[in-house]
Amino acid sequence: MEERLEEFGSLVERLQKEYPAQTQAFLNYMQKAEEGPAMSAKNKELVNVALGVAAQCEWCIAFHVHSAASLGANRQEIMEAGFLAVLMHGGPALAHLKPLIDSVDEFVPAERGVGDRV
């Protein structure tokens, strides 16, 4: 899933060079949407994990799992977010638990305790 992160980073770099106004407008909107004070940054990333699964976007899943883990989300929290996406989006989201599990395995340290194992 590290490859997906690299692909996404390369895409954004290229878009910033070739379509700077559109790309910057999106990045500005993203920053504004994420800066609200009502939710913690970690919880926002968990929501984004669920949305990435529901949207069936492997790049989104990798990006947001990596970000959620860096903000202290554990394996169980990330997987619960994924299962909420399955609840709302059904079978296609269930299939995208595969890249979610791959991302969790790659980016989230293994924890002790049955409840935190994937």
PDB file as gemmi writes it, atoms N, CA and C in Angstrom:
CRYST1    1.000    1.000    1.000  90.00  90.00  90.00 P 1                      
ATOM      1  N   MET A   1       0.818  -1.193   0.000  1.00  0.00           N  
ATOM      2  CA  MET A   1       0.000   0.000   0.000  1.00  0.00           C  
ATOM      3  C   MET A   1       0.864   1.261   0.000  1.00  0.00           C  
ATOM      4  N   GLU A   2       2.120   1.097   0.370  1.00  0.00           N  
ATOM      5  CA  GLU A   2       3.057   2.223   0.270  1.00  0.00           C  
ATOM      6  C   GLU A   2       3.111   2.713  -1.178  1.00  0.00           C  
ATOM      7  N   GLU A   3       3.006   1.768  -2.116  1.00  0.00           N  
ATOM      8  CA  GLU A   3       3.007   2.128  -3.537  1.00  0.00           C  
ATOM      9  C   GLU A   3       1.826   3.043  -3.865  1.00  0.00           C  
ATOM     10  N   ARG A   4       0.666   2.775  -3.271  1.00  0.00           N  
ATOM     11  CA  ARG A   4      -0.502   3.626  -3.506  1.00  0.00           C  
ATOM     12  C   ARG A   4      -0.254   5.040  -2.986  1.00  0.00           C  
ATOM     13  N   LEU A   5       0.398   5.150  -1.826  1.00  0.00           N  
ATOM     14  CA  LEU A   5       0.735   6.473  -1.287  1.00  0.00           C  
ATOM     15  C   LEU A   5       1.666   7.227  -2.231  1.00  0.00           C  
ATOM     16  N   GLU A   6       2.662   6.520  -2.744  1.00  0.00           N  
ATOM     17  CA  GLU A   6       3.602   7.148  -3.674  1.00  0.00           C  
ATOM     18  C   GLU A   6       2.905   7.574  -4.960  1.00  0.00           C  
ATOM     19  N   GLU A   7       2.027   6.725  -5.482  1.00  0.00           N  
ATOM     20  CA  GLU A   7       1.281   7.069  -6.701  1.00  0.00           C  
ATOM     21  C   GLU A   7       0.424   8.319  -6.476  1.00  0.00           C  
ATOM     22  N   PHE A   8      -0.236   8.376  -5.329  1.00  0.00           N  
ATOM     23  CA  PHE A   8      -1.082   9.523  -5.031  1.00  0.00           C  
ATOM     24  C   PHE A   8      -0.245  10.795  -4.907  1.00  0.00           C  
ATOM     25  N   GLY A   9       0.886  10.690  -4.211  1.00  0.00           N  
ATOM     26  CA  GLY A   9       1.774  11.852  -4.080  1.00  0.00           C  
ATOM     27  C   GLY A   9       2.265  12.337  -5.425  1.00  0.00           C  
ATOM     28  N   SER A  10       2.633  11.415  -6.299  1.00  0.00           N  
ATOM     29  CA  SER A  10       3.082  11.781  -7.648  1.00  0.00           C  
ATOM     30  C   SER A  10       1.967  12.432  -8.446  1.00  0.00           C  
ATOM     31  N   LEU A  11       0.762  11.910  -8.303  1.00  0.00           N  
ATOM     32  CA  LEU A  11      -0.378  12.494  -9.004  1.00  0.00           C  
ATOM     33  C   LEU A  11      -0.598  13.937  -8.561  1.00  0.00           C  
ATOM     34  N   VAL A  12      -0.599  14.168  -7.259  1.00  0.00           N  
ATOM     35  CA  VAL A  12      -0.837  15.526  -6.754  1.00  0.00           C  
ATOM     36  C   VAL A  12       0.263  16.466  -7.239  1.00  0.00           C  
ATOM     37  N   GLU A  13       1.517  16.016  -7.216  1.00  0.00           N  
ATOM     38  CA  GLU A  13       2.619  16.847  -7.713  1.00  0.00           C  
ATOM     39  C   GLU A  13       2.415  17.220  -9.178  1.00  0.00           C  
ATOM     40  N   ARG A  14       2.040  16.249  -9.986  1.00  0.00           N  
ATOM     41  CA  ARG A  14       1.827  16.523 -11.406  1.00  0.00           C  
ATOM     42  C   ARG A  14       0.657  17.478 -11.607  1.00  0.00           C  
ATOM     43  N   LEU A  15      -0.427  17.234 -10.879  1.00  0.00           N  
ATOM     44  CA  LEU A  15      -1.588  18.114 -11.010  1.00  0.00           C  
ATOM     45  C   LEU A  15      -1.255  19.533 -10.576  1.00  0.00           C  
ATOM     46  N   GLN A  16      -0.432  19.688  -9.548  1.00  0.00           N  
ATOM     47  CA  GLN A  16      -0.051  21.026  -9.107  1.00  0.00           C  
ATOM     48  C   GLN A  16       0.749  21.756 -10.174  1.00  0.00           C  
ATOM     49  N   LYS A  17       1.547  21.026 -10.941  1.00  0.00           N  
ATOM     50  CA  LYS A  17       2.328  21.640 -12.022  1.00  0.00           C  
ATOM     51  C   LYS A  17       1.464  21.947 -13.241  1.00  0.00           C  
ATOM     52  N   GLU A  18       0.613  20.987 -13.623  1.00  0.00           N  
ATOM     53  CA  GLU A  18      -0.137  21.120 -14.866  1.00  0.00           C  
ATOM     54  C   GLU A  18      -1.478  21.831 -14.707  1.00  0.00           C  
ATOM     55  N   TYR A  19      -2.073  21.754 -13.541  1.00  0.00           N  
ATOM     56  CA  TYR A  19      -3.385  22.354 -13.275  1.00  0.00           C  
ATOM     57  C   TYR A  19      -3.358  23.019 -11.898  1.00  0.00           C  
ATOM     58  N   PRO A  20      -2.495  24.026 -11.743  1.00  0.00           N  
ATOM     59  CA  PRO A  20      -2.278  24.583 -10.409  1.00  0.00           C  
ATOM     60  C   PRO A  20      -3.521  25.226  -9.792  1.00  0.00           C  
ATOM     61  N   ALA A  21      -4.305  25.929 -10.548  1.00  0.00           N  
ATOM     62  CA  ALA A  21      -5.470  26.620  -9.974  1.00  0.00           C  
ATOM     63  C   ALA A  21      -6.496  25.617  -9.451  1.00  0.00           C  
ATOM     64  N   GLN A  22      -6.819  24.615 -10.260  1.00  0.00           N  
ATOM     65  CA  GLN A  22      -7.804  23.626  -9.846  1.00  0.00           C  
ATOM     66  C   GLN A  22      -7.314  22.810  -8.657  1.00  0.00           C  
ATOM     67  N   THR A  23      -6.055  22.403  -8.720  1.00  0.00           N  
ATOM     68  CA  THR A  23      -5.500  21.588  -7.641  1.00  0.00           C  
ATOM     69  C   THR A  23      -5.437  22.376  -6.348  1.00  0.00           C  
ATOM     70  N   GLN A  24      -4.981  23.614  -6.406  1.00  0.00           N  
ATOM     71  CA  GLN A  24      -4.888  24.420  -5.199  1.00  0.00           C  
ATOM     72  C   GLN A  24      -6.273  24.706  -4.625  1.00  0.00           C  
ATOM     73  N   ALA A  25      -7.262  24.903  -5.491  1.00  0.00           N  
ATOM     74  CA  ALA A  25      -8.629  25.125  -5.006  1.00  0.00           C  
ATOM     75  C   ALA A  25      -9.118  23.911  -4.215  1.00  0.00           C  
ATOM     76  N   PHE A  26      -8.853  22.728  -4.732  1.00  0.00           N  
ATOM     77  CA  PHE A  26      -9.247  21.518  -4.004  1.00  0.00           C  
ATOM     78  C   PHE A  26      -8.500  21.398  -2.685  1.00  0.00           C  
ATOM     79  N   LEU A  27      -7.180  21.619  -2.714  1.00  0.00           N  
ATOM     80  CA  LEU A  27      -6.383  21.499  -1.499  1.00  0.00           C  
ATOM     81  C   LEU A  27      -6.813  22.522  -0.452  1.00  0.00           C  
ATOM     82  N   ASN A  28      -7.161  23.730  -0.893  1.00  0.00           N  
ATOM     83  CA  ASN A  28      -7.664  24.744   0.038  1.00  0.00           C  
ATOM     84  C   ASN A  28      -8.983  24.300   0.660  1.00  0.00           C  
ATOM     85  N   TYR A  29      -9.872  23.763  -0.162  1.00  0.00           N  
ATOM     86  CA  TYR A  29     -11.149  23.272   0.355  1.00  0.00           C  
ATOM     87  C   TYR A  29     -10.929  22.141   1.349  1.00  0.00           C  
ATOM     88  N   MET A  30     -10.035  21.213   1.013  1.00  0.00           N  
ATOM     89  CA  MET A  30      -9.741  20.101   1.898  1.00  0.00           C  
ATOM     90  C   MET A  30      -9.251  20.613   3.255  1.00  0.00           C  
ATOM     91  N   GLN A  31      -8.356  21.583   3.234  1.00  0.00           N  
ATOM     92  CA  GLN A  31      -7.829  22.143   4.474  1.00  0.00           C  
ATOM     93  C   GLN A  31      -8.946  22.779   5.299  1.00  0.00           C  
ATOM     94  N   LYS A  32      -9.809  23.542   4.664  1.00  0.00           N  
ATOM     95  CA  LYS A  32     -10.919  24.183   5.381  1.00  0.00           C  
ATOM     96  C   LYS A  32     -11.884  23.152   5.943  1.00  0.00           C  
ATOM     97  N   ALA A  33     -12.187  22.121   5.172  1.00  0.00           N  
ATOM     98  CA  ALA A  33     -13.125  21.091   5.628  1.00  0.00           C  
ATOM     99  C   ALA A  33     -12.567  20.332   6.824  1.00  0.00           C  
ATOM    100  N   GLU A  34     -11.257  20.175   6.881  1.00  0.00           N  
ATOM    101  CA  GLU A  34     -10.639  19.385   7.943  1.00  0.00           C  
ATOM    102  C   GLU A  34     -10.306  20.190   9.195  1.00  0.00           C  
ATOM    103  N   GLU A  35     -10.429  21.510   9.157  1.00  0.00           N  
ATOM    104  CA  GLU A  35      -9.978  22.292  10.306  1.00  0.00           C  
ATOM    105  C   GLU A  35     -11.062  22.587  11.336  1.00  0.00           C  
ATOM    106  N   GLY A  36     -12.276  22.151  11.117  1.00  0.00           N  
ATOM    107  CA  GLY A  36     -13.333  22.388  12.091  1.00  0.00           C  
ATOM    108  C   GLY A  36     -12.979  21.827  13.458  1.00  0.00           C  
ATOM    109  N   PRO A  37     -13.433  22.471  14.542  1.00  0.00           N  
ATOM    110  CA  PRO A  37     -13.010  22.078  15.888  1.00  0.00           C  
ATOM    111  C   PRO A  37     -13.855  20.993  16.559  1.00  0.00           C  
ATOM    112  N   ALA A  38     -14.978  20.608  15.994  1.00  0.00           N  
ATOM    113  CA  ALA A  38     -15.904  19.722  16.702  1.00  0.00           C  
ATOM    114  C   ALA A  38     -15.394  18.282  16.826  1.00  0.00           C  
ATOM    115  N   MET A  39     -14.606  17.829  15.888  1.00  0.00           N  
ATOM    116  CA  MET A  39     -14.094  16.448  15.911  1.00  0.00           C  
ATOM    117  C   MET A  39     -12.574  16.473  16.000  1.00  0.00           C  
ATOM    118  N   SER A  40     -12.032  15.453  16.630  1.00  0.00           N  
ATOM    119  CA  SER A  40     -10.571  15.333  16.669  1.00  0.00           C  
ATOM    120  C   SER A  40     -10.054  14.963  15.276  1.00  0.00           C  
ATOM    121  N   ALA A  41      -8.801  15.271  15.039  1.00  0.00           N  
ATOM    122  CA  ALA A  41      -8.180  14.920  13.756  1.00  0.00           C  
ATOM    123  C   ALA A  41      -8.224  13.408  13.530  1.00  0.00           C  
ATOM    124  N   LYS A  42      -8.002  12.639  14.602  1.00  0.00           N  
ATOM    125  CA  LYS A  42      -8.047  11.180  14.472  1.00  0.00           C  
ATOM    126  C   LYS A  42      -9.436  10.720  14.045  1.00  0.00           C  
ATOM    127  N   ASN A  43     -10.471  11.249  14.672  1.00  0.00           N  
ATOM    128  CA  ASN A  43     -11.830  10.844  14.301  1.00  0.00           C  
ATOM    129  C   ASN A  43     -12.172  11.257  12.878  1.00  0.00           C  
ATOM    130  N   LYS A  44     -11.686  12.400  12.448  1.00  0.00           N  
ATOM    131  CA  LYS A  44     -11.907  12.814  11.059  1.00  0.00           C  
ATOM    132  C   LYS A  44     -11.253  11.829  10.100  1.00  0.00           C  
ATOM    133  N   GLU A  45     -10.063  11.368  10.438  1.00  0.00           N  
ATOM    134  CA  GLU A  45      -9.394  10.401   9.574  1.00  0.00           C  
ATOM    135  C   GLU A  45     -10.118   9.065   9.565  1.00  0.00           C  
ATOM    136  N   LEU A  46     -10.691   8.670  10.697  1.00  0.00           N  
ATOM    137  CA  LEU A  46     -11.476   7.426  10.728  1.00  0.00           C  
ATOM    138  C   LEU A  46     -12.712   7.553   9.837  1.00  0.00           C  
ATOM    139  N   VAL A  47     -13.350   8.714   9.841  1.00  0.00           N  
ATOM    140  CA  VAL A  47     -14.465   8.954   8.926  1.00  0.00           C  
ATOM    141  C   VAL A  47     -13.968   8.844   7.490  1.00  0.00           C  
ATOM    142  N   ASN A  48     -12.820   9.436   7.214  1.00  0.00           N  
ATOM    143  CA  ASN A  48     -12.260   9.371   5.861  1.00  0.00           C  
ATOM    144  C   ASN A  48     -11.898   7.951   5.457  1.00  0.00           C  
ATOM    145  N   VAL A  49     -11.460   7.132   6.407  1.00  0.00           N  
ATOM    146  CA  VAL A  49     -11.213   5.712   6.115  1.00  0.00           C  
ATOM    147  C   VAL A  49     -12.510   5.067   5.639  1.00  0.00           C  
ATOM    148  N   ALA A  50     -13.591   5.279   6.395  1.00  0.00           N  
ATOM    149  CA  ALA A  50     -14.887   4.697   6.023  1.00  0.00           C  
ATOM    150  C   ALA A  50     -15.335   5.198   4.648  1.00  0.00           C  
ATOM    151  N   LEU A  51     -15.165   6.478   4.401  1.00  0.00           N  
ATOM    152  CA  LEU A  51     -15.562   7.029   3.105  1.00  0.00           C  
ATOM    153  C   LEU A  51     -14.706   6.456   1.974  1.00  0.00           C  
ATOM    154  N   GLY A  52     -13.425   6.241   2.226  1.00  0.00           N  
ATOM    155  CA  GLY A  52     -12.552   5.632   1.218  1.00  0.00           C  
ATOM    156  C   GLY A  52     -12.986   4.221   0.872  1.00  0.00           C  
ATOM    157  N   VAL A  53     -13.383   3.452   1.897  1.00  0.00           N  
ATOM    158  CA  VAL A  53     -13.881   2.094   1.660  1.00  0.00           C  
ATOM    159  C   VAL A  53     -15.181   2.151   0.866  1.00  0.00           C  
ATOM    160  N   ALA A  54     -16.098   3.019   1.286  1.00  0.00           N  
ATOM    161  CA  ALA A  54     -17.390   3.133   0.592  1.00  0.00           C  
ATOM    162  C   ALA A  54     -17.214   3.600  -0.846  1.00  0.00           C  
ATOM    163  N   ALA A  55     -16.232   4.474  -1.073  1.00  0.00           N  
ATOM    164  CA  ALA A  55     -15.974   4.978  -2.425  1.00  0.00           C  
ATOM    165  C   ALA A  55     -15.162   3.998  -3.268  1.00  0.00           C  
ATOM    166  N   GLN A  56     -14.688   2.916  -2.631  1.00  0.00           N  
ATOM    167  CA  GLN A  56     -13.907   1.887  -3.313  1.00  0.00           C  
ATOM    168  C   GLN A  56     -12.625   2.452  -3.923  1.00  0.00           C  
ATOM    169  N   CYS A  57     -11.952   3.292  -3.132  1.00  0.00           N  
ATOM    170  CA  CYS A  57     -10.742   3.980  -3.594  1.00  0.00           C  
ATOM    171  C   CYS A  57      -9.533   3.474  -2.819  1.00  0.00           C  
ATOM    172  N   GLU A  58      -8.716   2.633  -3.449  1.00  0.00           N  
ATOM    173  CA  GLU A  58      -7.545   2.078  -2.782  1.00  0.00           C  
ATOM    174  C   GLU A  58      -6.550   3.153  -2.368  1.00  0.00           C  
ATOM    175  N   TRP A  59      -6.385   4.200  -3.183  1.00  0.00           N  
ATOM    176  CA  TRP A  59      -5.472   5.289  -2.853  1.00  0.00           C  
ATOM    177  C   TRP A  59      -5.976   6.043  -1.625  1.00  0.00           C  
ATOM    178  N   CYS A  60      -7.292   6.274  -1.573  1.00  0.00           N  
ATOM    179  CA  CYS A  60      -7.893   6.949  -0.418  1.00  0.00           C  
ATOM    180  C   CYS A  60      -7.728   6.105   0.845  1.00  0.00           C  
ATOM    181  N   ILE A  61      -7.955   4.821   0.718  1.00  0.00           N  
ATOM    182  CA  ILE A  61      -7.833   3.919   1.863  1.00  0.00           C  
ATOM    183  C   ILE A  61      -6.407   3.967   2.399  1.00  0.00           C  
ATOM    184  N   ALA A  62      -5.428   3.791   1.529  1.00  0.00           N  
ATOM    185  CA  ALA A  62      -4.030   3.808   1.961  1.00  0.00           C  
ATOM    186  C   ALA A  62      -3.686   5.149   2.612  1.00  0.00           C  
ATOM    187  N   PHE A  63      -4.070   6.242   1.983  1.00  0.00           N  
ATOM    188  CA  PHE A  63      -3.745   7.578   2.492  1.00  0.00           C  
ATOM    189  C   PHE A  63      -4.350   7.798   3.873  1.00  0.00           C  
ATOM    190  N   HIS A  64      -5.619   7.471   4.029  1.00  0.00           N  
ATOM    191  CA  HIS A  64      -6.300   7.781   5.287  1.00  0.00           C  
ATOM    192  C   HIS A  64      -5.973   6.788   6.402  1.00  0.00           C  
ATOM    193  N   VAL A  65      -5.678   5.521   6.068  1.00  0.00           N  
ATOM    194  CA  VAL A  65      -5.205   4.594   7.101  1.00  0.00           C  
ATOM    195  C   VAL A  65      -3.848   5.070   7.617  1.00  0.00           C  
ATOM    196  N   HIS A  66      -2.963   5.437   6.707  1.00  0.00           N  
ATOM    197  CA  HIS A  66      -1.647   5.937   7.101  1.00  0.00           C  
ATOM    198  C   HIS A  66      -1.794   7.161   7.999  1.00  0.00           C  
ATOM    199  N   SER A  67      -2.652   8.076   7.603  1.00  0.00           N  
ATOM    200  CA  SER A  67      -2.868   9.295   8.388  1.00  0.00           C  
ATOM    201  C   SER A  67      -3.512   8.993   9.739  1.00  0.00           C  
ATOM    202  N   ALA A  68      -4.522   8.133   9.751  1.00  0.00           N  
ATOM    203  CA  ALA A  68      -5.191   7.778  11.011  1.00  0.00           C  
ATOM    204  C   ALA A  68      -4.207   7.118  11.968  1.00  0.00           C  
ATOM    205  N   ALA A  69      -3.370   6.236  11.447  1.00  0.00           N  
ATOM    206  CA  ALA A  69      -2.373   5.573  12.295  1.00  0.00           C  
ATOM    207  C   ALA A  69      -1.389   6.587  12.867  1.00  0.00           C  
ATOM    208  N   SER A  70      -0.996   7.562  12.055  1.00  0.00           N  
ATOM    209  CA  SER A  70      -0.055   8.578  12.546  1.00  0.00           C  
ATOM    210  C   SER A  70      -0.673   9.448  13.633  1.00  0.00           C  
ATOM    211  N   LEU A  71      -2.001   9.488  13.684  1.00  0.00           N  
ATOM    212  CA  LEU A  71      -2.712  10.254  14.704  1.00  0.00           C  
ATOM    213  C   LEU A  71      -3.122   9.391  15.897  1.00  0.00           C  
ATOM    214  N   GLY A  72      -2.670   8.139  15.904  1.00  0.00           N  
ATOM    215  CA  GLY A  72      -2.890   7.277  17.054  1.00  0.00           C  
ATOM    216  C   GLY A  72      -4.031   6.290  16.945  1.00  0.00           C  
ATOM    217  N   ALA A  73      -4.675   6.204  15.786  1.00  0.00           N  
ATOM    218  CA  ALA A  73      -5.752   5.219  15.626  1.00  0.00           C  
ATOM    219  C   ALA A  73      -5.156   3.821  15.657  1.00  0.00           C  
ATOM    220  N   ASN A  74      -5.855   2.908  16.314  1.00  0.00           N  
ATOM    221  CA  ASN A  74      -5.369   1.534  16.377  1.00  0.00           C  
ATOM    222  C   ASN A  74      -6.087   0.683  15.328  1.00  0.00           C  
ATOM    223  N   ARG A  75      -5.648  -0.551  15.223  1.00  0.00           N  
ATOM    224  CA  ARG A  75      -6.178  -1.471  14.214  1.00  0.00           C  
ATOM    225  C   ARG A  75      -7.686  -1.645  14.359  1.00  0.00           C  
ATOM    226  N   GLN A  76      -8.152  -1.818  15.585  1.00  0.00           N  
ATOM    227  CA  GLN A  76      -9.573  -2.046  15.823  1.00  0.00           C  
ATOM    228  C   GLN A  76     -10.416  -0.835  15.399  1.00  0.00           C  
ATOM    229  N   GLU A  77      -9.960   0.362  15.734  1.00  0.00           N  
ATOM    230  CA  GLU A  77     -10.696   1.570  15.342  1.00  0.00           C  
ATOM    231  C   GLU A  77     -10.794   1.682  13.825  1.00  0.00           C  
ATOM    232  N   ILE A  78      -9.702   1.414  13.155  1.00  0.00           N  
ATOM    233  CA  ILE A  78      -9.690   1.513  11.695  1.00  0.00           C  
ATOM    234  C   ILE A  78     -10.595   0.466  11.070  1.00  0.00           C  
ATOM    235  N   MET A  79     -10.543  -0.760  11.576  1.00  0.00           N  
ATOM    236  CA  MET A  79     -11.407  -1.812  11.036  1.00  0.00           C  
ATOM    237  C   MET A  79     -12.882  -1.522  11.324  1.00  0.00           C  
ATOM    238  N   GLU A  80     -13.188  -0.978  12.496  1.00  0.00           N  
ATOM    239  CA  GLU A  80     -14.579  -0.621  12.783  1.00  0.00           C  
ATOM    240  C   GLU A  80     -15.072   0.430  11.795  1.00  0.00           C  
ATOM    241  N   ALA A  81     -14.233   1.394  11.459  1.00  0.00           N  
ATOM    242  CA  ALA A  81     -14.605   2.386  10.454  1.00  0.00           C  
ATOM    243  C   ALA A  81     -14.908   1.694   9.126  1.00  0.00           C  
ATOM    244  N   GLY A  82     -14.081   0.722   8.755  1.00  0.00           N  
ATOM    245  CA  GLY A  82     -14.311  -0.026   7.520  1.00  0.00           C  
ATOM    246  C   GLY A  82     -15.624  -0.780   7.540  1.00  0.00           C  
ATOM    247  N   PHE A  83     -15.943  -1.407   8.674  1.00  0.00           N  
ATOM    248  CA  PHE A  83     -17.200  -2.149   8.765  1.00  0.00           C  
ATOM    249  C   PHE A  83     -18.417  -1.230   8.742  1.00  0.00           C  
ATOM    250  N   LEU A  84     -18.270  -0.004   9.231  1.00  0.00           N  
ATOM    251  CA  LEU A  84     -19.379   0.951   9.111  1.00  0.00           C  
ATOM    252  C   LEU A  84     -19.635   1.287   7.643  1.00  0.00           C  
ATOM    253  N   ALA A  85     -18.571   1.362   6.859  1.00  0.00           N  
ATOM    254  CA  ALA A  85     -18.739   1.577   5.423  1.00  0.00           C  
ATOM    255  C   ALA A  85     -19.478   0.408   4.795  1.00  0.00           C  
ATOM    256  N   VAL A  86     -19.156  -0.802   5.206  1.00  0.00           N  
ATOM    257  CA  VAL A  86     -19.842  -1.991   4.685  1.00  0.00           C  
ATOM    258  C   VAL A  86     -21.324  -1.936   5.054  1.00  0.00           C  
ATOM    259  N   LEU A  87     -21.610  -1.532   6.277  1.00  0.00           N  
ATOM    260  CA  LEU A  87     -23.001  -1.409   6.720  1.00  0.00           C  
ATOM    261  C   LEU A  87     -23.795  -0.498   5.784  1.00  0.00           C  
ATOM    262  N   MET A  88     -23.206   0.604   5.398  1.00  0.00           N  
ATOM    263  CA  MET A  88     -23.906   1.595   4.584  1.00  0.00           C  
ATOM    264  C   MET A  88     -23.791   1.342   3.080  1.00  0.00           C  
ATOM    265  N   HIS A  89     -22.751   0.615   2.649  1.00  0.00           N  
ATOM    266  CA  HIS A  89     -22.509   0.490   1.208  1.00  0.00           C  
ATOM    267  C   HIS A  89     -22.562  -0.946   0.690  1.00  0.00           C  
ATOM    268  N   GLY A  90     -22.603  -1.921   1.576  1.00  0.00           N  
ATOM    269  CA  GLY A  90     -22.812  -3.301   1.156  1.00  0.00           C  
ATOM    270  C   GLY A  90     -21.605  -4.012   0.589  1.00  0.00           C  
ATOM    271  N   GLY A  91     -21.898  -4.945  -0.320  1.00  0.00           N  
ATOM    272  CA  GLY A  91     -20.901  -5.861  -0.860  1.00  0.00           C  
ATOM    273  C   GLY A  91     -19.674  -5.208  -1.466  1.00  0.00           C  
ATOM    274  N   PRO A  92     -19.809  -4.168  -2.292  1.00  0.00           N  
ATOM    275  CA  PRO A  92     -18.603  -3.546  -2.842  1.00  0.00           C  
ATOM    276  C   PRO A  92     -17.670  -3.009  -1.750  1.00  0.00           C  
ATOM    277  N   ALA A  93     -18.244  -2.477  -0.683  1.00  0.00           N  
ATOM    278  CA  ALA A  93     -17.401  -2.010   0.422  1.00  0.00           C  
ATOM    279  C   ALA A  93     -16.765  -3.195   1.137  1.00  0.00           C  
ATOM    280  N   LEU A  94     -17.509  -4.294   1.259  1.00  0.00           N  
ATOM    281  CA  LEU A  94     -16.942  -5.491   1.882  1.00  0.00           C  
ATOM    282  C   LEU A  94     -15.704  -5.949   1.106  1.00  0.00           C  
ATOM    283  N   ALA A  95     -15.786  -5.928  -0.209  1.00  0.00           N  
ATOM    284  CA  ALA A  95     -14.630  -6.315  -1.032  1.00  0.00           C  
ATOM    285  C   ALA A  95     -13.448  -5.389  -0.786  1.00  0.00           C  
ATOM    286  N   HIS A  96     -13.716  -4.126  -0.477  1.00  0.00           N  
ATOM    287  CA  HIS A  96     -12.633  -3.169  -0.251  1.00  0.00           C  
ATOM    288  C   HIS A  96     -12.094  -3.201   1.174  1.00  0.00           C  
ATOM    289  N   LEU A  97     -12.563  -4.178   1.965  1.00  0.00           N  
ATOM    290  CA  LEU A  97     -11.878  -4.424   3.227  1.00  0.00           C  
ATOM    291  C   LEU A  97     -10.525  -5.083   2.979  1.00  0.00           C  
ATOM    292  N   LYS A  98     -10.336  -5.657   1.787  1.00  0.00           N  
ATOM    293  CA  LYS A  98      -9.031  -6.238   1.434  1.00  0.00           C  
ATOM    294  C   LYS A  98      -7.950  -5.160   1.394  1.00  0.00           C  
ATOM    295  N   PRO A  99      -8.103  -4.077   0.632  1.00  0.00           N  
ATOM    296  CA  PRO A  99      -7.057  -3.052   0.700  1.00  0.00           C  
ATOM    297  C   PRO A  99      -7.003  -2.369   2.070  1.00  0.00           C  
ATOM    298  N   LEU A 100      -8.117  -2.345   2.784  1.00  0.00           N  
ATOM    299  CA  LEU A 100      -8.101  -1.790   4.130  1.00  0.00           C  
ATOM    300  C   LEU A 100      -7.221  -2.648   5.039  1.00  0.00           C  
ATOM    301  N   ILE A 101      -7.426  -3.958   5.015  1.00  0.00           N  
ATOM    302  CA  ILE A 101      -6.615  -4.856   5.839  1.00  0.00           C  
ATOM    303  C   ILE A 101      -5.145  -4.776   5.419  1.00  0.00           C  
ATOM    304  N   ASP A 102      -4.884  -4.699   4.115  1.00  0.00           N  
ATOM    305  CA  ASP A 102      -3.503  -4.573   3.648  1.00  0.00           C  
ATOM    306  C   ASP A 102      -2.864  -3.294   4.196  1.00  0.00           C  
ATOM    307  N   SER A 103      -3.616  -2.198   4.187  1.00  0.00           N  
ATOM    308  CA  SER A 103      -3.106  -0.926   4.704  1.00  0.00           C  
ATOM    309  C   SER A 103      -2.877  -0.993   6.205  1.00  0.00           C  
ATOM    310  N   VAL A 104      -3.824  -1.595   6.919  1.00  0.00           N  
ATOM    311  CA  VAL A 104      -3.675  -1.739   8.368  1.00  0.00           C  
ATOM    312  C   VAL A 104      -2.435  -2.576   8.668  1.00  0.00           C  
ATOM    313  N   ASP A 105      -2.268  -3.681   7.962  1.00  0.00           N  
ATOM    314  CA  ASP A 105      -1.107  -4.537   8.193  1.00  0.00           C  
ATOM    315  C   ASP A 105       0.206  -3.796   7.926  1.00  0.00           C  
ATOM    316  N   GLU A 106       0.194  -2.904   6.946  1.00  0.00           N  
ATOM    317  CA  GLU A 106       1.420  -2.207   6.575  1.00  0.00           C  
ATOM    318  C   GLU A 106       1.700  -0.983   7.448  1.00  0.00           C  
ATOM    319  N   PHE A 107       0.657  -0.237   7.808  1.00  0.00           N  
ATOM    320  CA  PHE A 107       0.871   1.060   8.440  1.00  0.00           C  
ATOM    321  C   PHE A 107       0.582   1.125   9.934  1.00  0.00           C  
ATOM    322  N   VAL A 108      -0.102   0.132  10.480  1.00  0.00           N  
ATOM    323  CA  VAL A 108      -0.498   0.187  11.889  1.00  0.00           C  
ATOM    324  C   VAL A 108       0.245  -0.891  12.654  1.00  0.00           C  
ATOM    325  N   PRO A 109       0.981  -0.506  13.679  1.00  0.00           N  
ATOM    326  CA  PRO A 109       1.711  -1.513  14.448  1.00  0.00           C  
ATOM    327  C   PRO A 109       0.762  -2.537  15.065  1.00  0.00           C  
ATOM    328  N   ALA A 110       1.207  -3.778  15.091  1.00  0.00           N  
ATOM    329  CA  ALA A 110       0.423  -4.836  15.734  1.00  0.00           C  
ATOM    330  C   ALA A 110       0.337  -4.536  17.218  1.00  0.00           C  
ATOM    331  N   GLU A 111      -0.807  -4.839  17.792  1.00  0.00           N  
ATOM    332  CA  GLU A 111      -1.034  -4.566  19.213  1.00  0.00           C  
ATOM    333  C   GLU A 111      -1.266  -5.860  19.944  1.00  0.00           C  
ATOM    334  N   ARG A 112      -1.046  -5.826  21.207  1.00  0.00           N  
ATOM    335  CA  ARG A 112      -1.300  -6.986  22.048  1.00  0.00           C  
ATOM    336  C   ARG A 112      -2.761  -6.942  22.465  1.00  0.00           C  
ATOM    337  N   GLY A 113      -3.363  -8.104  22.553  1.00  0.00           N  
ATOM    338  CA  GLY A 113      -4.753  -8.186  22.973  1.00  0.00           C  
ATOM    339  C   GLY A 113      -5.635  -8.635  21.841  1.00  0.00           C  
ATOM    340  N   VAL A 114      -6.546  -9.512  22.127  1.00  0.00           N  
ATOM    341  CA  VAL A 114      -7.408 -10.101  21.109  1.00  0.00           C  
ATOM    342  C   VAL A 114      -8.228  -9.054  20.392  1.00  0.00           C  
ATOM    343  N   GLY A 115      -8.757  -8.065  21.132  1.00  0.00           N  
ATOM    344  CA  GLY A 115      -9.638  -7.068  20.532  1.00  0.00           C  
ATOM    345  C   GLY A 115      -8.991  -6.196  19.494  1.00  0.00           C  
ATOM    346  N   ASP A 116      -7.672  -6.116  19.468  1.00  0.00           N  
ATOM    347  CA  ASP A 116      -6.987  -5.243  18.533  1.00  0.00           C  
ATOM    348  C   ASP A 116      -6.370  -5.984  17.370  1.00  0.00           C  
ATOM    349  N   ARG A 117      -6.611  -7.263  17.258  1.00  0.00           N  
ATOM    350  CA  ARG A 117      -6.038  -8.032  16.150  1.00  0.00           C  
ATOM    351  C   ARG A 117      -6.998  -8.043  14.979  1.00  0.00           C  
ATOM    352  N   VAL A 118      -6.428  -8.016  13.786  1.00  0.00           N  
ATOM    353  CA  VAL A 118      -7.209  -8.107  12.552  1.00  0.00           C  
ATOM    354  C   VAL A 118      -7.000  -9.480  11.975  1.00  0.00           C  
TER     355      VAL A 118                                                      
END                                                                             
